[in-house]
Amino acid sequence: MKWFIPILILSILLIAGCTQPIHSAPQPSACTIASDCETWCERVNCTRVACLGFWECLNNSCKWTCETGTDFYYCNQDSDCIKVAGGCCDCGGGGNATTINKNFENEWKDKLSNECKGIGCAAVMSDDPTCFKTAKCVENKCVLE
């Protein structure tokens, strides 16, 4: 019986998963210091959000805070932005494209590598509109136009 609650909590965490949309972070149930959040994230193998930053523990709740200017999509000029695979499959594999700051290309590839393990892509050129657009910087955000 003493193992029931820890196993139940672990099962819920595993079922819920940790892959979140960009700019959000998974949340443990409670924390007392920021390192609790980091420890929790490492324990459940969660994927980091789309920026460099740090964990904060505010009112017993973990919050990921992005450092200014470290967002995957932040830019100052068009040359800051590059077109990359928008998901597990790029345009040459039946997928789509997105654009990010070129300084985060390796982090983006690592993110997709972690999220896309075991996923195969078709050997076909995609007709997704993003595949035919150009990377631009608009109002300090990389976009496809």
PASEBA-1860 file (N, C-alpha, C; in nm, 3 decimals):
! residues 145
1> MKWFIPIL> 0.082/-0.120/0.000/0.000/0.000/0.000/0.086/0.126/0.000 ~ 0.205/0.120/0.065/0.287/0.241/0.072/0.340/0.281/-0.066 ~ 0.340/0.191/-0.162/0.387/0.221/-0.297/0.276/0.270/-0.388 ~ 0.151/0.259/-0.343/0.038/0.294/-0.430/0.042/0.439/-0.476 ~ 0.058/0.533/-0.385/0.054/0.675/-0.422/0.173/0.715/-0.510 ~ 0.298/0.677/-0.476/0.408/0.713/-0.567/0.391/0.652/-0.707 ~ 0.342/0.528/-0.714/0.321/0.465/-0.845/0.209/0.536/-0.919 ~ 0.104/0.574/-0.850/-0.007/0.647/-0.912/0.042/0.781/-0.968
9> ILSILLIA> 0.120/0.855/-0.890/0.172/0.984/-0.935/0.263/0.965/-1.056 ~ 0.353/0.868/-1.051/0.442/0.841/-1.163/0.362/0.802/-1.287 ~ 0.259/0.721/-1.271/0.176/0.680/-1.385/0.107/0.800/-1.448 ~ 0.057/0.889/-1.366/-0.010/1.009/-1.418/0.089/1.094/-1.495 ~ 0.210/1.112/-1.440/0.311/1.192/-1.509/0.351/1.129/-1.642 ~ 0.366/0.998/-1.645/0.404/0.931/-1.768/0.294/0.937/-1.873 ~ 0.169/0.922/-1.829/0.057/0.930/-1.922/0.043/1.071/-1.976 ~ 0.059/1.171/-1.889/0.044/1.311/-1.931/0.155/1.350/-2.027
17> GCTQPIHS> 0.270/1.291/-2.012/0.382/1.324/-2.099/0.441/1.459/-2.067 ~ 0.538/1.498/-2.147/0.605/1.623/-2.118/0.624/1.708/-2.241 ~ 0.581/1.660/-2.356/0.597/1.739/-2.476/0.489/1.845/-2.477 ~ 0.529/1.969/-2.480/0.437/2.082/-2.473/0.454/2.169/-2.597 ~ 0.353/2.250/-2.628/0.372/2.345/-2.737/0.486/2.441/-2.705 ~ 0.544/2.497/-2.806/0.651/2.593/-2.785/0.600/2.709/-2.702 ~ 0.683/2.759/-2.615/0.656/2.869/-2.523/0.572/2.829/-2.403 ~ 0.566/2.704/-2.375/0.504/2.664/-2.250/0.592/2.556/-2.191
25> APQPSACT> 0.574/2.531/-2.065/0.657/2.430/-2.001/0.570/2.342/-1.913 ~ 0.606/2.216/-1.899/0.532/2.127/-1.812/0.545/2.172/-1.668 ~ 0.448/2.142/-1.589/0.446/2.189/-1.452/0.440/2.073/-1.352 ~ 0.534/2.067/-1.258/0.519/1.972/-1.148/0.411/2.024/-1.054 ~ 0.368/1.940/-0.962/0.258/1.980/-0.875/0.298/2.090/-0.776 ~ 0.423/2.090/-0.729/0.463/2.193/-0.633/0.615/2.201/-0.626 ~ 0.664/2.315/-0.574/0.808/2.332/-0.556/0.829/2.422/-0.435 ~ 0.951/2.419/-0.384/0.987/2.512/-0.278/1.103/2.600/-0.321
33> IASDCETW> 1.190/2.547/-0.409/1.300/2.624/-0.465/1.312/2.590/-0.614 ~ 1.379/2.673/-0.690/1.390/2.655/-0.835/1.452/2.521/-0.873 ~ 1.547/2.472/-0.795/1.611/2.345/-0.830/1.512/2.228/-0.825 ~ 1.402/2.241/-0.749/1.298/2.138/-0.750/1.240/2.122/-0.890 ~ 1.224/2.234/-0.958/1.167/2.234/-1.094/1.263/2.166/-1.191 ~ 1.390/2.200/-1.183/1.491/2.141/-1.271/1.501/1.991/-1.246 ~ 1.502/1.951/-1.121/1.511/1.810/-1.086/1.390/1.735/-1.139 ~ 1.272/1.793/-1.123/1.150/1.730/-1.173/1.156/1.714/-1.325
41> CERVNCTR> 1.197/1.819/-1.394/1.203/1.817/-1.539/1.300/1.709/-1.588 ~ 1.414/1.698/-1.526/1.511/1.596/-1.564/1.457/1.456/-1.536 ~ 1.385/1.440/-1.426/1.334/1.309/-1.386/1.231/1.256/-1.485 ~ 1.148/1.343/-1.538/1.044/1.297/-1.632/1.085/1.320/-1.777 ~ 1.212/1.361/-1.799/1.268/1.378/-1.933/1.185/1.474/-2.019 ~ 1.154/1.590/-1.965/1.074/1.684/-2.042/1.158/1.763/-2.141 ~ 1.093/1.809/-2.245/1.158/1.888/-2.349/1.153/2.034/-2.309 ~ 1.263/2.103/-2.324/1.269/2.246/-2.292/1.186/2.328/-2.389
49> VACLGFWE> 1.156/2.446/-2.351/1.079/2.536/-2.435/1.169/2.606/-2.535 ~ 1.110/2.686/-2.620/1.182/2.745/-2.733/1.257/2.872/-2.698 ~ 1.331/2.870/-2.592/1.415/2.983/-2.556/1.514/2.939/-2.450 ~ 1.616/3.017/-2.433/1.706/2.995/-2.320/1.643/3.063/-2.200 ~ 1.660/3.008/-2.087/1.598/3.069/-1.970/1.631/2.994/-1.844 ~ 1.541/3.005/-1.749/1.565/2.946/-1.618/1.432/2.918/-1.550 ~ 1.436/2.822/-1.457/1.320/2.789/-1.375/1.310/2.886/-1.259 ~ 1.188/2.921/-1.224/1.161/2.997/-1.103/1.054/2.921/-1.025
57> CLNNSCKW> 1.062/2.931/-0.894/0.959/2.874/-0.809/0.884/2.990/-0.746 ~ 0.762/3.016/-0.795/0.681/3.127/-0.748/0.552/3.074/-0.688 ~ 0.527/3.106/-0.562/0.406/3.059/-0.493/0.389/2.908/-0.505 ~ 0.497/2.835/-0.482/0.499/2.688/-0.486/0.466/2.631/-0.623 ~ 0.487/2.709/-0.729/0.458/2.662/-0.863/0.578/2.695/-0.954 ~ 0.615/2.599/-1.039/0.729/2.619/-1.128/0.688/2.701/-1.250 ~ 0.778/2.790/-1.289/0.755/2.874/-1.406/0.886/2.885/-1.482 ~ 0.882/2.861/-1.615/0.999/2.876/-1.700/1.000/3.019/-1.751
65> TCETGTDF> 1.109/3.090/-1.730/1.121/3.229/-1.773/1.227/3.239/-1.883 ~ 1.188/3.296/-1.996/1.281/3.313/-2.107/1.368/3.436/-2.084 ~ 1.497/3.422/-2.112/1.586/3.537/-2.106/1.560/3.624/-2.229 ~ 1.563/3.753/-2.214/1.536/3.847/-2.322/1.626/3.820/-2.442 ~ 1.565/3.814/-2.560/1.641/3.796/-2.683/1.687/3.654/-2.710 ~ 1.640/3.555/-2.633/1.685/3.417/-2.654/1.578/3.329/-2.715 ~ 1.472/3.386/-2.761/1.363/3.312/-2.822/1.408/3.256/-2.958 ~ 1.366/3.135/-2.993/1.398/3.076/-3.122/1.358/3.167/-3.237
73> YYCNQDSD> 1.256/3.248/-3.218/1.198/3.327/-3.326/1.239/3.474/-3.324 ~ 1.318/3.516/-3.227/1.356/3.657/-3.215/1.459/3.693/-3.324 ~ 1.442/3.812/-3.384/1.536/3.857/-3.486/1.542/4.009/-3.490 ~ 1.648/4.059/-3.552/1.663/4.202/-3.576/1.656/4.234/-3.725 ~ 1.692/4.137/-3.810/1.692/4.158/-3.954/1.668/4.024/-4.025 ~ 1.633/4.032/-4.152/1.601/3.911/-4.229/1.712/3.806/-4.223 ~ 1.837/3.850/-4.227/1.949/3.755/-4.228/1.962/3.676/-4.097 ~ 1.891/3.717/-3.992/1.892/3.641/-3.866/1.810/3.513/-3.878
81> CIKVAGGC> 1.719/3.507/-3.975/1.621/3.399/-3.986/1.660/3.296/-4.092 ~ 1.637/3.169/-4.060/1.659/3.060/-4.156/1.534/2.972/-4.159 ~ 1.511/2.908/-4.272/1.399/2.814/-4.285/1.447/2.677/-4.242 ~ 1.366/2.610/-4.159/1.400/2.477/-4.107/1.275/2.389/-4.111 ~ 1.293/2.261/-4.086/1.180/2.169/-4.078/1.085/2.218/-3.969 ~ 0.955/2.218/-3.999/0.856/2.263/-3.903/0.814/2.155/-3.806 ~ 0.857/2.035/-3.830/0.824/1.922/-3.743/0.916/1.806/-3.776 ~ 0.868/1.687/-3.750/0.953/1.569/-3.770/0.994/1.550/-3.915
89> CDCGGGGN> 0.908/1.590/-4.007/0.938/1.575/-4.149/0.952/1.711/-4.215 ~ 1.060/1.730/-4.290/1.080/1.857/-4.360/1.004/1.855/-4.493 ~ 1.019/1.958/-4.571/0.946/1.968/-4.699/0.982/1.855/-4.795 ~ 1.105/1.807/-4.791/1.147/1.697/-4.877/1.099/1.561/-4.827 ~ 1.035/1.559/-4.711/0.984/1.435/-4.654/0.834/1.440/-4.630 ~ 0.765/1.525/-4.707/0.619/1.534/-4.695/0.570/1.620/-4.580 ~ 0.661/1.694/-4.516/0.624/1.776/-4.400/0.604/1.922/-4.433 ~ 0.651/2.007/-4.342/0.636/2.151/-4.361/0.761/2.222/-4.311
97> ATTINKNF> 0.757/2.355/-4.316/0.872/2.435/-4.276/0.828/2.542/-4.176 ~ 0.925/2.593/-4.106/0.907/2.710/-4.020/1.036/2.789/-4.029 ~ 1.044/2.897/-3.958/1.167/2.976/-3.958/1.205/3.009/-3.815 ~ 1.335/3.008/-3.789/1.389/3.037/-3.656/1.512/3.126/-3.671 ~ 1.557/3.178/-3.559/1.682/3.253/-3.556/1.796/3.155/-3.584 ~ 1.885/3.190/-3.677/1.993/3.100/-3.718/2.083/3.059/-3.603 ~ 2.090/3.139/-3.497/2.174/3.106/-3.382/2.121/2.988/-3.302 ~ 1.995/2.948/-3.329/1.934/2.839/-3.254/1.914/2.714/-3.340
105> ENEWKDKL> 1.983/2.708/-3.453/1.965/2.594/-3.544/1.999/2.461/-3.475 ~ 2.110/2.455/-3.403/2.147/2.329/-3.337/2.047/2.290/-3.229 ~ 1.999/2.388/-3.151/1.900/2.359/-3.048/1.770/2.310/-3.111 ~ 1.732/2.370/-3.226/1.610/2.328/-3.297/1.624/2.183/-3.345 ~ 1.741/2.151/-3.403/1.764/2.015/-3.450/1.761/1.916/-3.333 ~ 1.819/1.954/-3.219/1.816/1.867/-3.100/1.673/1.846/-3.053 ~ 1.594/1.954/-3.053/1.453/1.947/-3.010/1.377/1.848/-3.099 ~ 1.392/1.861/-3.230/1.322/1.771/-3.322/1.374/1.628/-3.308
113> SNECKGIG> 1.503/1.614/-3.291/1.562/1.481/-3.274/1.500/1.410/-3.154 ~ 1.483/1.482/-3.044/1.423/1.424/-2.924/1.275/1.393/-2.943 ~ 1.204/1.481/-3.011/1.060/1.464/-3.028/1.023/1.363/-3.136 ~ 1.114/1.336/-3.229/1.079/1.259/-3.348/1.145/1.122/-3.355 ~ 1.194/1.071/-3.245/1.259/0.940/-3.246/1.161/0.834/-3.298 ~ 1.208/0.757/-3.395/1.128/0.647/-3.447/1.024/0.688/-3.550 ~ 1.021/0.814/-3.590/0.922/0.860/-3.688/0.986/0.860/-3.827 ~ 0.919/0.798/-3.921/0.968/0.795/-4.059/0.892/0.896/-4.143
121> CAAVMSDD> 0.957/0.948/-4.244/0.896/1.047/-4.333/0.888/0.992/-4.475 ~ 0.786/1.036/-4.547/0.769/0.994/-4.687/0.877/1.057/-4.774 ~ 0.917/0.987/-4.877/1.015/1.041/-4.971/0.939/1.114/-5.081 ~ 0.875/1.223/-5.041/0.793/1.298/-5.135/0.800/1.447/-5.100 ~ 0.805/1.530/-5.203/0.806/1.675/-5.180/0.668/1.719/-5.133 ~ 0.665/1.793/-5.025/0.539/1.842/-4.969/0.485/1.957/-5.053 ~ 0.352/1.969/-5.054/0.290/2.084/-5.119/0.240/2.184/-5.015 ~ 0.288/2.170/-4.890/0.250/2.263/-4.784/0.298/2.404/-4.822
129> PTCFKTAK> 0.213/2.505/-4.806/0.252/2.643/-4.844/0.380/2.693/-4.777 ~ 0.409/2.645/-4.657/0.531/2.690/-4.588/0.657/2.652/-4.663 ~ 0.650/2.548/-4.744/0.767/2.500/-4.818/0.810/2.596/-4.929 ~ 0.721/2.685/-4.966/0.750/2.775/-5.078/0.766/2.920/-5.034 ~ 0.774/2.941/-4.904/0.788/3.077/-4.851/0.933/3.105/-4.812 ~ 0.961/3.231/-4.789/1.096/3.277/-4.754/1.099/3.326/-4.610 ~ 1.211/3.299/-4.542/1.229/3.344/-4.404/1.253/3.495/-4.402 ~ 1.178/3.565/-4.319/1.189/3.711/-4.303/1.182/3.746/-4.156
137> CVENKCVL> 1.232/3.865/-4.123/1.219/3.920/-3.987/1.115/4.032/-3.993 ~ 1.004/4.011/-3.922/0.896/4.109/-3.919/0.866/4.142/-3.773 ~ 0.886/4.267/-3.737/0.863/4.314/-3.600/0.935/4.226/-3.498 ~ 1.063/4.199/-3.525/1.151/4.121/-3.439/1.109/3.976/-3.420 ~ 1.040/3.922/-3.518/0.999/3.781/-3.514/1.024/3.719/-3.650 ~ 1.091/3.603/-3.651/1.111/3.530/-3.775/0.978/3.472/-3.822 ~ 0.944/3.499/-3.948/0.819/3.451/-4.007/0.847/3.403/-4.149 ~ 0.757/3.324/-4.203/0.765/3.283/-4.342/0.667/3.367/-4.422
145> E> 0.717/3.426/-4.529/0.630/3.506/-4.618/0.647/3.461/-4.761
END
